[in-house]
Amino acid sequence: EVQLVESGGGLVQPGGSLRLSCAASGFTVSGNFMTWVRQAPGKGLEWVSVIYSGGSTYYADSVRDRFTISRDNSKNTLYLEINSLRADDTAVYYCASGGTFSSIDYWGQGTLVTVSS
Amino acid sequence: DIQMTQSPSSLSASVGDRVTITCRASQRISSYLNWYQQKPGKAPKLLIYAASSLQSGVPSRISGSGSGTDFTLTISSLQPEDFATYYCQQSFSTPYTFGQGTNLEI
């Protein structure tokens, strides 16, 4: 059974940093494309970043140069390093895996990041 | 970046109704269009990929169509569990942008 479990969210001050983790089971993160999607409170879905099986990475313009996606194949875990946090980064962050036609077929339960002083 | 525009933003309907949600891309995306359903407090769920392919386990009353720039999601006979928010997403090129969502309510 495919499972994605995020952790690492919490309350952080503006300008701070966090590392989100996503532990995968039932498949290998290195064999799929893996992605992060976020959702601000009461708002829609926003695509954040992707890492492909070959290692290529891409980011939304709003997070480029502040966020870094990576994976640890030995731990079968996906990460999102978030720096220079701003109030508008406050959101639930979902880890997800890619499916056919680059759709997103499996999602974690999400982890809440709150940026506030 | 490719912009995705959904309409309507909200929709009121009744059990048994047939409803259609549209999604328009700002440039041609072939069939790289996906549809998701999200219920409050839950992660999104993939319904349709590649514009018209039904994800495993999704009921056949849900269907998708379109290619190029114009796409539709149709629910042929609304059931109580279908009341949720629906999002389209293009996976043609990064950033893989979402539409703003359609809130389907009773």
Interface residues (C-beta under 8 A of the other chain):
Chain A: T35 V37 G44 L45 E46 W47 V50 Y58 Y59 A60 D61 Y94 A96 G99 T100 F101 S102 S103 I104 D105 W107 G108 Q109 G110
Chain B: D1 S31 Y32 N34 Y36 Q38 A43 P44 K45 L46 Y49 A50 S53 Q55 Y87 Q89 S91 T94 P95 Y96 T97 F98 G99 Q100 G101
